[in-house]
Amino acid sequence: MTLEDRILFVDGEAIVLDKPEGLPVDAPRAGGDSVEARVDELKLGFKRPTGAMHRLDRHTSGCLLLARNPRARAAFQQAFEQGGVNKAYLAVLDGSVEGEEGLIDLPVAKISSARGGWRMVVEEGGKAAATRWRKLGEADGQSLVEFSPLSG
């Protein structure tokens, strides 16, 4: 499947791509497949390649915004920097989540290993990170939760 087949929205300024799980946005240091490596699949008649405006982890699927020209890139960059963009993630969790909504406000740090790759962990003295959460529903021993990162 080409990346063009995963386009959710396109106009002269932007492409919104349904980035699949397992495909990194940036080219890995060791080489291999990525959105960046396949950017020619998203030109759609434009000569200039698109540019990703944010990142989604390799193992995260979801909507990825790409700018199609320098003017759009500057406008999107400004919107991100000024807090004009809201991100939300949906997760299916095993078990029942207590409460209907809340705030996770913990310092985090990135750790990595050759075997396990990298991940974020709670660490005193780490970078401030705050995320609002809201339970959307429960069924069959699982909870559907929306997470909206505020910082970090």
Phi and psi in radians as a Rosetta constraint file:
Dihedral C 1 N 2 CA 2 C 2 CIRCULARHARMONIC -1.475 0.35
Dihedral N 2 CA 2 C 2 N 3 CIRCULARHARMONIC 2.829 0.35
Dihedral C 2 N 3 CA 3 C 3 CIRCULARHARMONIC -1.131 0.35
Dihedral N 3 CA 3 C 3 N 4 CIRCULARHARMONIC -0.555 0.35
Dihedral C 3 N 4 CA 4 C 4 CIRCULARHARMONIC -1.003 0.35
Dihedral N 4 CA 4 C 4 N 5 CIRCULARHARMONIC -0.586 0.35
Dihedral C 4 N 5 CA 5 C 5 CIRCULARHARMONIC -1.208 0.35
Dihedral N 5 CA 5 C 5 N 6 CIRCULARHARMONIC -0.249 0.35
Dihedral C 5 N 6 CA 6 C 6 CIRCULARHARMONIC -1.820 0.35
Dihedral N 6 CA 6 C 6 N 7 CIRCULARHARMONIC 0.171 0.35
Dihedral C 6 N 7 CA 7 C 7 CIRCULARHARMONIC -1.283 0.35
Dihedral N 7 CA 7 C 7 N 8 CIRCULARHARMONIC 2.247 0.35
Dihedral C 7 N 8 CA 8 C 8 CIRCULARHARMONIC -1.698 0.35
Dihedral N 8 CA 8 C 8 N 9 CIRCULARHARMONIC -0.528 0.35
Dihedral C 8 N 9 CA 9 C 9 CIRCULARHARMONIC -2.659 0.35
Dihedral N 9 CA 9 C 9 N 10 CIRCULARHARMONIC 2.510 0.35
Dihedral C 9 N 10 CA 10 C 10 CIRCULARHARMONIC -2.637 0.35
Dihedral N 10 CA 10 C 10 N 11 CIRCULARHARMONIC 2.408 0.35
Dihedral C 10 N 11 CA 11 C 11 CIRCULARHARMONIC -2.580 0.35
Dihedral N 11 CA 11 C 11 N 12 CIRCULARHARMONIC -2.934 0.35
Dihedral C 11 N 12 CA 12 C 12 CIRCULARHARMONIC -1.199 0.35
Dihedral N 12 CA 12 C 12 N 13 CIRCULARHARMONIC -0.281 0.35
Dihedral C 12 N 13 CA 13 C 13 CIRCULARHARMONIC -1.810 0.35
Dihedral N 13 CA 13 C 13 N 14 CIRCULARHARMONIC -0.570 0.35
Dihedral C 13 N 14 CA 14 C 14 CIRCULARHARMONIC -2.546 0.35
Dihedral N 14 CA 14 C 14 N 15 CIRCULARHARMONIC 2.761 0.35
Dihedral C 14 N 15 CA 15 C 15 CIRCULARHARMONIC -2.241 0.35
Dihedral N 15 CA 15 C 15 N 16 CIRCULARHARMONIC 2.355 0.35
Dihedral C 15 N 16 CA 16 C 16 CIRCULARHARMONIC -1.937 0.35
Dihedral N 16 CA 16 C 16 N 17 CIRCULARHARMONIC 2.090 0.35
Dihedral C 16 N 17 CA 17 C 17 CIRCULARHARMONIC -1.894 0.35
Dihedral N 17 CA 17 C 17 N 18 CIRCULARHARMONIC 2.396 0.35
Dihedral C 17 N 18 CA 18 C 18 CIRCULARHARMONIC -1.458 0.35
Dihedral N 18 CA 18 C 18 N 19 CIRCULARHARMONIC 1.556 0.35
Dihedral C 18 N 19 CA 19 C 19 CIRCULARHARMONIC -1.256 0.35
Dihedral N 19 CA 19 C 19 N 20 CIRCULARHARMONIC 2.185 0.35
Dihedral C 19 N 20 CA 20 C 20 CIRCULARHARMONIC -1.342 0.35
Dihedral N 20 CA 20 C 20 N 21 CIRCULARHARMONIC 2.670 0.35
Dihedral C 20 N 21 CA 21 C 21 CIRCULARHARMONIC -1.064 0.35
Dihedral N 21 CA 21 C 21 N 22 CIRCULARHARMONIC 2.460 0.35
Dihedral C 21 N 22 CA 22 C 22 CIRCULARHARMONIC 1.655 0.35
Dihedral N 22 CA 22 C 22 N 23 CIRCULARHARMONIC -0.231 0.35
Dihedral C 22 N 23 CA 23 C 23 CIRCULARHARMONIC -1.852 0.35
Dihedral N 23 CA 23 C 23 N 24 CIRCULARHARMONIC 1.993 0.35
Dihedral C 23 N 24 CA 24 C 24 CIRCULARHARMONIC -1.244 0.35
Dihedral N 24 CA 24 C 24 N 25 CIRCULARHARMONIC 2.711 0.35
Dihedral C 24 N 25 CA 25 C 25 CIRCULARHARMONIC -1.301 0.35
Dihedral N 25 CA 25 C 25 N 26 CIRCULARHARMONIC -0.896 0.35
Dihedral C 25 N 26 CA 26 C 26 CIRCULARHARMONIC -1.589 0.35
Dihedral N 26 CA 26 C 26 N 27 CIRCULARHARMONIC 2.677 0.35
Dihedral C 26 N 27 CA 27 C 27 CIRCULARHARMONIC -1.105 0.35
Dihedral N 27 CA 27 C 27 N 28 CIRCULARHARMONIC 2.250 0.35
Dihedral C 27 N 28 CA 28 C 28 CIRCULARHARMONIC -1.126 0.35
Dihedral N 28 CA 28 C 28 N 29 CIRCULARHARMONIC 2.610 0.35
Dihedral C 28 N 29 CA 29 C 29 CIRCULARHARMONIC -0.982 0.35
Dihedral N 29 CA 29 C 29 N 30 CIRCULARHARMONIC -0.658 0.35
Dihedral C 29 N 30 CA 30 C 30 CIRCULARHARMONIC -1.437 0.35
Dihedral N 30 CA 30 C 30 N 31 CIRCULARHARMONIC 0.046 0.35
Dihedral C 30 N 31 CA 31 C 31 CIRCULARHARMONIC 1.542 0.35
Dihedral N 31 CA 31 C 31 N 32 CIRCULARHARMONIC 3.084 0.35
Dihedral C 31 N 32 CA 32 C 32 CIRCULARHARMONIC 2.037 0.35
Dihedral N 32 CA 32 C 32 N 33 CIRCULARHARMONIC -3.102 0.35
Dihedral C 32 N 33 CA 33 C 33 CIRCULARHARMONIC -1.211 0.35
Dihedral N 33 CA 33 C 33 N 34 CIRCULARHARMONIC 2.576 0.35
Dihedral C 33 N 34 CA 34 C 34 CIRCULARHARMONIC -2.924 0.35
Dihedral N 34 CA 34 C 34 N 35 CIRCULARHARMONIC 2.903 0.35
Dihedral C 34 N 35 CA 35 C 35 CIRCULARHARMONIC -1.075 0.35
Dihedral N 35 CA 35 C 35 N 36 CIRCULARHARMONIC -0.765 0.35
Dihedral C 35 N 36 CA 36 C 36 CIRCULARHARMONIC -0.997 0.35
Dihedral N 36 CA 36 C 36 N 37 CIRCULARHARMONIC -0.732 0.35
Dihedral C 36 N 37 CA 37 C 37 CIRCULARHARMONIC -1.212 0.35
Dihedral N 37 CA 37 C 37 N 38 CIRCULARHARMONIC -0.387 0.35
Dihedral C 37 N 38 CA 38 C 38 CIRCULARHARMONIC -1.931 0.35
Dihedral N 38 CA 38 C 38 N 39 CIRCULARHARMONIC 0.354 0.35
Dihedral C 38 N 39 CA 39 C 39 CIRCULARHARMONIC -1.044 0.35
Dihedral N 39 CA 39 C 39 N 40 CIRCULARHARMONIC -0.468 0.35
Dihedral C 39 N 40 CA 40 C 40 CIRCULARHARMONIC -1.091 0.35
Dihedral N 40 CA 40 C 40 N 41 CIRCULARHARMONIC -0.424 0.35
Dihedral C 40 N 41 CA 41 C 41 CIRCULARHARMONIC -1.209 0.35
Dihedral N 41 CA 41 C 41 N 42 CIRCULARHARMONIC -0.195 0.35
Dihedral C 41 N 42 CA 42 C 42 CIRCULARHARMONIC -1.974 0.35
Dihedral N 42 CA 42 C 42 N 43 CIRCULARHARMONIC 0.206 0.35
Dihedral C 42 N 43 CA 43 C 43 CIRCULARHARMONIC -1.234 0.35
Dihedral N 43 CA 43 C 43 N 44 CIRCULARHARMONIC -0.665 0.35
Dihedral C 43 N 44 CA 44 C 44 CIRCULARHARMONIC 0.856 0.35
Dihedral N 44 CA 44 C 44 N 45 CIRCULARHARMONIC 0.821 0.35
Dihedral C 44 N 45 CA 45 C 45 CIRCULARHARMONIC 1.632 0.35
Dihedral N 45 CA 45 C 45 N 46 CIRCULARHARMONIC -0.255 0.35
Dihedral C 45 N 46 CA 46 C 46 CIRCULARHARMONIC -1.402 0.35
Dihedral N 46 CA 46 C 46 N 47 CIRCULARHARMONIC 2.615 0.35
Dihedral C 46 N 47 CA 47 C 47 CIRCULARHARMONIC -1.418 0.35
Dihedral N 47 CA 47 C 47 N 48 CIRCULARHARMONIC -0.583 0.35
Dihedral C 47 N 48 CA 48 C 48 CIRCULARHARMONIC -1.482 0.35
Dihedral N 48 CA 48 C 48 N 49 CIRCULARHARMONIC 2.385 0.35
Dihedral C 48 N 49 CA 49 C 49 CIRCULARHARMONIC -1.265 0.35
Dihedral N 49 CA 49 C 49 N 50 CIRCULARHARMONIC 2.730 0.35
Dihedral C 49 N 50 CA 50 C 50 CIRCULARHARMONIC -1.342 0.35
Dihedral N 50 CA 50 C 50 N 51 CIRCULARHARMONIC 2.882 0.35
Dihedral C 50 N 51 CA 51 C 51 CIRCULARHARMONIC -2.321 0.35
Dihedral N 51 CA 51 C 51 N 52 CIRCULARHARMONIC 2.294 0.35
Dihedral C 51 N 52 CA 52 C 52 CIRCULARHARMONIC -1.184 0.35
Dihedral N 52 CA 52 C 52 N 53 CIRCULARHARMONIC 2.382 0.35
Dihedral C 52 N 53 CA 53 C 53 CIRCULARHARMONIC -1.669 0.35
Dihedral N 53 CA 53 C 53 N 54 CIRCULARHARMONIC -0.179 0.35
Dihedral C 53 N 54 CA 54 C 54 CIRCULARHARMONIC -2.774 0.35
Dihedral N 54 CA 54 C 54 N 55 CIRCULARHARMONIC -3.128 0.35
Dihedral C 54 N 55 CA 55 C 55 CIRCULARHARMONIC -2.125 0.35
Dihedral N 55 CA 55 C 55 N 56 CIRCULARHARMONIC 2.600 0.35
Dihedral C 55 N 56 CA 56 C 56 CIRCULARHARMONIC -2.144 0.35
Dihedral N 56 CA 56 C 56 N 57 CIRCULARHARMONIC 2.360 0.35
Dihedral C 56 N 57 CA 57 C 57 CIRCULARHARMONIC -0.967 0.35
Dihedral N 57 CA 57 C 57 N 58 CIRCULARHARMONIC 2.679 0.35
Dihedral C 57 N 58 CA 58 C 58 CIRCULARHARMONIC -0.856 0.35
Dihedral N 58 CA 58 C 58 N 59 CIRCULARHARMONIC -0.740 0.35
Dihedral C 58 N 59 CA 59 C 59 CIRCULARHARMONIC -1.604 0.35
Dihedral N 59 CA 59 C 59 N 60 CIRCULARHARMONIC 0.229 0.35
Dihedral C 59 N 60 CA 60 C 60 CIRCULARHARMONIC -1.934 0.35
Dihedral N 60 CA 60 C 60 N 61 CIRCULARHARMONIC 2.252 0.35
Dihedral C 60 N 61 CA 61 C 61 CIRCULARHARMONIC -1.700 0.35
Dihedral N 61 CA 61 C 61 N 62 CIRCULARHARMONIC 2.748 0.35
Dihedral C 61 N 62 CA 62 C 62 CIRCULARHARMONIC 2.673 0.35
Dihedral N 62 CA 62 C 62 N 63 CIRCULARHARMONIC -3.044 0.35
Dihedral C 62 N 63 CA 63 C 63 CIRCULARHARMONIC -1.350 0.35
Dihedral N 63 CA 63 C 63 N 64 CIRCULARHARMONIC 2.204 0.35
Dihedral C 63 N 64 CA 64 C 64 CIRCULARHARMONIC -2.062 0.35
Dihedral N 64 CA 64 C 64 N 65 CIRCULARHARMONIC 2.160 0.35
Dihedral C 64 N 65 CA 65 C 65 CIRCULARHARMONIC -1.561 0.35
Dihedral N 65 CA 65 C 65 N 66 CIRCULARHARMONIC 2.235 0.35
Dihedral C 65 N 66 CA 66 C 66 CIRCULARHARMONIC -2.142 0.35
Dihedral N 66 CA 66 C 66 N 67 CIRCULARHARMONIC 2.356 0.35
Dihedral C 66 N 67 CA 67 C 67 CIRCULARHARMONIC -1.536 0.35
Dihedral N 67 CA 67 C 67 N 68 CIRCULARHARMONIC 2.493 0.35
Dihedral C 67 N 68 CA 68 C 68 CIRCULARHARMONIC -1.754 0.35
Dihedral N 68 CA 68 C 68 N 69 CIRCULARHARMONIC -0.138 0.35
Dihedral C 68 N 69 CA 69 C 69 CIRCULARHARMONIC -2.732 0.35
Dihedral N 69 CA 69 C 69 N 70 CIRCULARHARMONIC 2.857 0.35
Dihedral C 69 N 70 CA 70 C 70 CIRCULARHARMONIC -1.058 0.35
Dihedral N 70 CA 70 C 70 N 71 CIRCULARHARMONIC -0.671 0.35
Dihedral C 70 N 71 CA 71 C 71 CIRCULARHARMONIC -1.115 0.35
Dihedral N 71 CA 71 C 71 N 72 CIRCULARHARMONIC -0.758 0.35
Dihedral C 71 N 72 CA 72 C 72 CIRCULARHARMONIC -1.146 0.35
Dihedral N 72 CA 72 C 72 N 73 CIRCULARHARMONIC -0.712 0.35
Dihedral C 72 N 73 CA 73 C 73 CIRCULARHARMONIC -1.021 0.35
Dihedral N 73 CA 73 C 73 N 74 CIRCULARHARMONIC -0.783 0.35
Dihedral C 73 N 74 CA 74 C 74 CIRCULARHARMONIC -1.112 0.35
Dihedral N 74 CA 74 C 74 N 75 CIRCULARHARMONIC -0.736 0.35
Dihedral C 74 N 75 CA 75 C 75 CIRCULARHARMONIC -1.161 0.35
Dihedral N 75 CA 75 C 75 N 76 CIRCULARHARMONIC -0.751 0.35
Dihedral C 75 N 76 CA 76 C 76 CIRCULARHARMONIC -1.148 0.35
Dihedral N 76 CA 76 C 76 N 77 CIRCULARHARMONIC -0.723 0.35
Dihedral C 76 N 77 CA 77 C 77 CIRCULARHARMONIC -1.027 0.35
Dihedral N 77 CA 77 C 77 N 78 CIRCULARHARMONIC -0.777 0.35
Dihedral C 77 N 78 CA 78 C 78 CIRCULARHARMONIC -1.100 0.35
Dihedral N 78 CA 78 C 78 N 79 CIRCULARHARMONIC -0.728 0.35
Dihedral C 78 N 79 CA 79 C 79 CIRCULARHARMONIC -1.083 0.35
Dihedral N 79 CA 79 C 79 N 80 CIRCULARHARMONIC -0.734 0.35
Dihedral C 79 N 80 CA 80 C 80 CIRCULARHARMONIC -1.125 0.35
Dihedral N 80 CA 80 C 80 N 81 CIRCULARHARMONIC -0.812 0.35
Dihedral C 80 N 81 CA 81 C 81 CIRCULARHARMONIC -1.146 0.35
Dihedral N 81 CA 81 C 81 N 82 CIRCULARHARMONIC -0.576 0.35
Dihedral C 81 N 82 CA 82 C 82 CIRCULARHARMONIC -1.602 0.35
Dihedral N 82 CA 82 C 82 N 83 CIRCULARHARMONIC 0.132 0.35
Dihedral C 82 N 83 CA 83 C 83 CIRCULARHARMONIC 1.316 0.35
Dihedral N 83 CA 83 C 83 N 84 CIRCULARHARMONIC 0.366 0.35
Dihedral C 83 N 84 CA 84 C 84 CIRCULARHARMONIC -1.494 0.35
Dihedral N 84 CA 84 C 84 N 85 CIRCULARHARMONIC 0.086 0.35
Dihedral C 84 N 85 CA 85 C 85 CIRCULARHARMONIC -2.058 0.35
Dihedral N 85 CA 85 C 85 N 86 CIRCULARHARMONIC 2.282 0.35
Dihedral C 85 N 86 CA 86 C 86 CIRCULARHARMONIC -1.889 0.35
Dihedral N 86 CA 86 C 86 N 87 CIRCULARHARMONIC 2.321 0.35
Dihedral C 86 N 87 CA 87 C 87 CIRCULARHARMONIC -1.942 0.35
Dihedral N 87 CA 87 C 87 N 88 CIRCULARHARMONIC 2.511 0.35
Dihedral C 87 N 88 CA 88 C 88 CIRCULARHARMONIC -2.461 0.35
Dihedral N 88 CA 88 C 88 N 89 CIRCULARHARMONIC 2.446 0.35
Dihedral C 88 N 89 CA 89 C 89 CIRCULARHARMONIC -2.164 0.35
Dihedral N 89 CA 89 C 89 N 90 CIRCULARHARMONIC 2.449 0.35
Dihedral C 89 N 90 CA 90 C 90 CIRCULARHARMONIC -1.843 0.35
Dihedral N 90 CA 90 C 90 N 91 CIRCULARHARMONIC 2.417 0.35
Dihedral C 90 N 91 CA 91 C 91 CIRCULARHARMONIC -2.386 0.35
Dihedral N 91 CA 91 C 91 N 92 CIRCULARHARMONIC 2.439 0.35
Dihedral C 91 N 92 CA 92 C 92 CIRCULARHARMONIC -1.744 0.35
Dihedral N 92 CA 92 C 92 N 93 CIRCULARHARMONIC 2.075 0.35
Dihedral C 92 N 93 CA 93 C 93 CIRCULARHARMONIC -1.937 0.35
Dihedral N 93 CA 93 C 93 N 94 CIRCULARHARMONIC 2.459 0.35
Dihedral C 93 N 94 CA 94 C 94 CIRCULARHARMONIC -1.228 0.35
Dihedral N 94 CA 94 C 94 N 95 CIRCULARHARMONIC 2.399 0.35
Dihedral C 94 N 95 CA 95 C 95 CIRCULARHARMONIC 1.606 0.35
Dihedral N 95 CA 95 C 95 N 96 CIRCULARHARMONIC 3.135 0.35
Dihedral C 95 N 96 CA 96 C 96 CIRCULARHARMONIC -1.721 0.35
Dihedral N 96 CA 96 C 96 N 97 CIRCULARHARMONIC 2.267 0.35
Dihedral C 96 N 97 CA 97 C 97 CIRCULARHARMONIC -1.531 0.35
Dihedral N 97 CA 97 C 97 N 98 CIRCULARHARMONIC 2.242 0.35
Dihedral C 97 N 98 CA 98 C 98 CIRCULARHARMONIC -1.335 0.35
Dihedral N 98 CA 98 C 98 N 99 CIRCULARHARMONIC 2.388 0.35
Dihedral C 98 N 99 CA 99 C 99 CIRCULARHARMONIC 1.495 0.35
Dihedral N 99 CA 99 C 99 N 100 CIRCULARHARMONIC 3.005 0.35
Dihedral C 99 N 100 CA 100 C 100 CIRCULARHARMONIC -1.840 0.35
Dihedral N 100 CA 100 C 100 N 101 CIRCULARHARMONIC -0.478 0.35
Dihedral C 100 N 101 CA 101 C 101 CIRCULARHARMONIC -2.836 0.35
Dihedral N 101 CA 101 C 101 N 102 CIRCULARHARMONIC 2.904 0.35
Dihedral C 101 N 102 CA 102 C 102 CIRCULARHARMONIC -3.101 0.35
Dihedral N 102 CA 102 C 102 N 103 CIRCULARHARMONIC -3.020 0.35
Dihedral C 102 N 103 CA 103 C 103 CIRCULARHARMONIC -2.269 0.35
Dihedral N 103 CA 103 C 103 N 104 CIRCULARHARMONIC 2.235 0.35
Dihedral C 103 N 104 CA 104 C 104 CIRCULARHARMONIC -1.751 0.35
Dihedral N 104 CA 104 C 104 N 105 CIRCULARHARMONIC 2.054 0.35
Dihedral C 104 N 105 CA 105 C 105 CIRCULARHARMONIC -2.317 0.35
Dihedral N 105 CA 105 C 105 N 106 CIRCULARHARMONIC 1.577 0.35
Dihedral C 105 N 106 CA 106 C 106 CIRCULARHARMONIC -2.404 0.35
Dihedral N 106 CA 106 C 106 N 107 CIRCULARHARMONIC 2.565 0.35
Dihedral C 106 N 107 CA 107 C 107 CIRCULARHARMONIC -1.317 0.35
Dihedral N 107 CA 107 C 107 N 108 CIRCULARHARMONIC 2.427 0.35
Dihedral C 107 N 108 CA 108 C 108 CIRCULARHARMONIC -2.224 0.35
Dihedral N 108 CA 108 C 108 N 109 CIRCULARHARMONIC 2.716 0.35
Dihedral C 108 N 109 CA 109 C 109 CIRCULARHARMONIC -2.438 0.35
Dihedral N 109 CA 109 C 109 N 110 CIRCULARHARMONIC 2.659 0.35
Dihedral C 109 N 110 CA 110 C 110 CIRCULARHARMONIC -1.603 0.35
Dihedral N 110 CA 110 C 110 N 111 CIRCULARHARMONIC 2.274 0.35
Dihedral C 110 N 111 CA 111 C 111 CIRCULARHARMONIC -2.172 0.35
Dihedral N 111 CA 111 C 111 N 112 CIRCULARHARMONIC 2.699 0.35
Dihedral C 111 N 112 CA 112 C 112 CIRCULARHARMONIC -2.586 0.35
Dihedral N 112 CA 112 C 112 N 113 CIRCULARHARMONIC 2.720 0.35
Dihedral C 112 N 113 CA 113 C 113 CIRCULARHARMONIC -2.555 0.35
Dihedral N 113 CA 113 C 113 N 114 CIRCULARHARMONIC 2.731 0.35
Dihedral C 113 N 114 CA 114 C 114 CIRCULARHARMONIC -1.060 0.35
Dihedral N 114 CA 114 C 114 N 115 CIRCULARHARMONIC -0.649 0.35
Dihedral C 114 N 115 CA 115 C 115 CIRCULARHARMONIC -1.383 0.35
Dihedral N 115 CA 115 C 115 N 116 CIRCULARHARMONIC -0.773 0.35
Dihedral C 115 N 116 CA 116 C 116 CIRCULARHARMONIC -1.733 0.35
Dihedral N 116 CA 116 C 116 N 117 CIRCULARHARMONIC -0.079 0.35
Dihedral C 116 N 117 CA 117 C 117 CIRCULARHARMONIC 1.289 0.35
Dihedral N 117 CA 117 C 117 N 118 CIRCULARHARMONIC -2.707 0.35
Dihedral C 117 N 118 CA 118 C 118 CIRCULARHARMONIC -1.938 0.35
Dihedral N 118 CA 118 C 118 N 119 CIRCULARHARMONIC 2.740 0.35
Dihedral C 118 N 119 CA 119 C 119 CIRCULARHARMONIC -2.778 0.35
Dihedral N 119 CA 119 C 119 N 120 CIRCULARHARMONIC 2.822 0.35
Dihedral C 119 N 120 CA 120 C 120 CIRCULARHARMONIC -1.674 0.35
Dihedral N 120 CA 120 C 120 N 121 CIRCULARHARMONIC 2.434 0.35
Dihedral C 120 N 121 CA 121 C 121 CIRCULARHARMONIC -2.322 0.35
Dihedral N 121 CA 121 C 121 N 122 CIRCULARHARMONIC 2.683 0.35
Dihedral C 121 N 122 CA 122 C 122 CIRCULARHARMONIC -1.255 0.35
Dihedral N 122 CA 122 C 122 N 123 CIRCULARHARMONIC 2.228 0.35
Dihedral C 122 N 123 CA 123 C 123 CIRCULARHARMONIC -2.591 0.35
Dihedral N 123 CA 123 C 123 N 124 CIRCULARHARMONIC 2.130 0.35
Dihedral C 123 N 124 CA 124 C 124 CIRCULARHARMONIC -0.982 0.35
Dihedral N 124 CA 124 C 124 N 125 CIRCULARHARMONIC 2.314 0.35
Dihedral C 124 N 125 CA 125 C 125 CIRCULARHARMONIC 1.519 0.35
Dihedral N 125 CA 125 C 125 N 126 CIRCULARHARMONIC -0.028 0.35
Dihedral C 125 N 126 CA 126 C 126 CIRCULARHARMONIC -1.335 0.35
Dihedral N 126 CA 126 C 126 N 127 CIRCULARHARMONIC -3.049 0.35
Dihedral C 126 N 127 CA 127 C 127 CIRCULARHARMONIC -1.274 0.35
Dihedral N 127 CA 127 C 127 N 128 CIRCULARHARMONIC 2.366 0.35
Dihedral C 127 N 128 CA 128 C 128 CIRCULARHARMONIC -1.063 0.35
Dihedral N 128 CA 128 C 128 N 129 CIRCULARHARMONIC 2.381 0.35
Dihedral C 128 N 129 CA 129 C 129 CIRCULARHARMONIC -2.551 0.35
Dihedral N 129 CA 129 C 129 N 130 CIRCULARHARMONIC 2.250 0.35
Dihedral C 129 N 130 CA 130 C 130 CIRCULARHARMONIC -2.289 0.35
Dihedral N 130 CA 130 C 130 N 131 CIRCULARHARMONIC 2.369 0.35
Dihedral C 130 N 131 CA 131 C 131 CIRCULARHARMONIC -2.440 0.35
Dihedral N 131 CA 131 C 131 N 132 CIRCULARHARMONIC 2.238 0.35
Dihedral C 131 N 132 CA 132 C 132 CIRCULARHARMONIC -1.478 0.35
Dihedral N 132 CA 132 C 132 N 133 CIRCULARHARMONIC 2.544 0.35
Dihedral C 132 N 133 CA 133 C 133 CIRCULARHARMONIC -2.311 0.35
Dihedral N 133 CA 133 C 133 N 134 CIRCULARHARMONIC 2.662 0.35
Dihedral C 133 N 134 CA 134 C 134 CIRCULARHARMONIC -2.556 0.35
Dihedral N 134 CA 134 C 134 N 135 CIRCULARHARMONIC 2.192 0.35
Dihedral C 134 N 135 CA 135 C 135 CIRCULARHARMONIC -1.326 0.35
Dihedral N 135 CA 135 C 135 N 136 CIRCULARHARMONIC 2.242 0.35
Dihedral C 135 N 136 CA 136 C 136 CIRCULARHARMONIC -1.726 0.35
Dihedral N 136 CA 136 C 136 N 137 CIRCULARHARMONIC -0.431 0.35
Dihedral C 136 N 137 CA 137 C 137 CIRCULARHARMONIC 3.057 0.35
Dihedral N 137 CA 137 C 137 N 138 CIRCULARHARMONIC 2.954 0.35
Dihedral C 137 N 138 CA 138 C 138 CIRCULARHARMONIC -2.422 0.35
Dihedral N 138 CA 138 C 138 N 139 CIRCULARHARMONIC 2.505 0.35
Dihedral C 138 N 139 CA 139 C 139 CIRCULARHARMONIC -2.878 0.35
Dihedral N 139 CA 139 C 139 N 140 CIRCULARHARMONIC 2.498 0.35
Dihedral C 139 N 140 CA 140 C 140 CIRCULARHARMONIC 0.888 0.35
Dihedral N 140 CA 140 C 140 N 141 CIRCULARHARMONIC 0.724 0.35
Dihedral C 140 N 141 CA 141 C 141 CIRCULARHARMONIC 1.309 0.35
Dihedral N 141 CA 141 C 141 N 142 CIRCULARHARMONIC 0.293 0.35
Dihedral C 141 N 142 CA 142 C 142 CIRCULARHARMONIC -2.293 0.35
Dihedral N 142 CA 142 C 142 N 143 CIRCULARHARMONIC 2.739 0.35
Dihedral C 142 N 143 CA 143 C 143 CIRCULARHARMONIC -2.112 0.35
Dihedral N 143 CA 143 C 143 N 144 CIRCULARHARMONIC 2.432 0.35
Dihedral C 143 N 144 CA 144 C 144 CIRCULARHARMONIC -1.753 0.35
Dihedral N 144 CA 144 C 144 N 145 CIRCULARHARMONIC 2.110 0.35
Dihedral C 144 N 145 CA 145 C 145 CIRCULARHARMONIC -2.220 0.35
Dihedral N 145 CA 145 C 145 N 146 CIRCULARHARMONIC 2.392 0.35
Dihedral C 145 N 146 CA 146 C 146 CIRCULARHARMONIC -1.738 0.35
Dihedral N 146 CA 146 C 146 N 147 CIRCULARHARMONIC 2.292 0.35
Dihedral C 146 N 147 CA 147 C 147 CIRCULARHARMONIC -2.015 0.35
Dihedral N 147 CA 147 C 147 N 148 CIRCULARHARMONIC 2.288 0.35
Dihedral C 147 N 148 CA 148 C 148 CIRCULARHARMONIC -2.162 0.35
Dihedral N 148 CA 148 C 148 N 149 CIRCULARHARMONIC 1.789 0.35
Dihedral C 148 N 149 CA 149 C 149 CIRCULARHARMONIC -1.175 0.35
Dihedral N 149 CA 149 C 149 N 150 CIRCULARHARMONIC 2.403 0.35
Dihedral C 149 N 150 CA 150 C 150 CIRCULARHARMONIC -1.817 0.35
Dihedral N 150 CA 150 C 150 N 151 CIRCULARHARMONIC -0.602 0.35
Dihedral C 150 N 151 CA 151 C 151 CIRCULARHARMONIC -2.758 0.35
Dihedral N 151 CA 151 C 151 N 152 CIRCULARHARMONIC 2.856 0.35
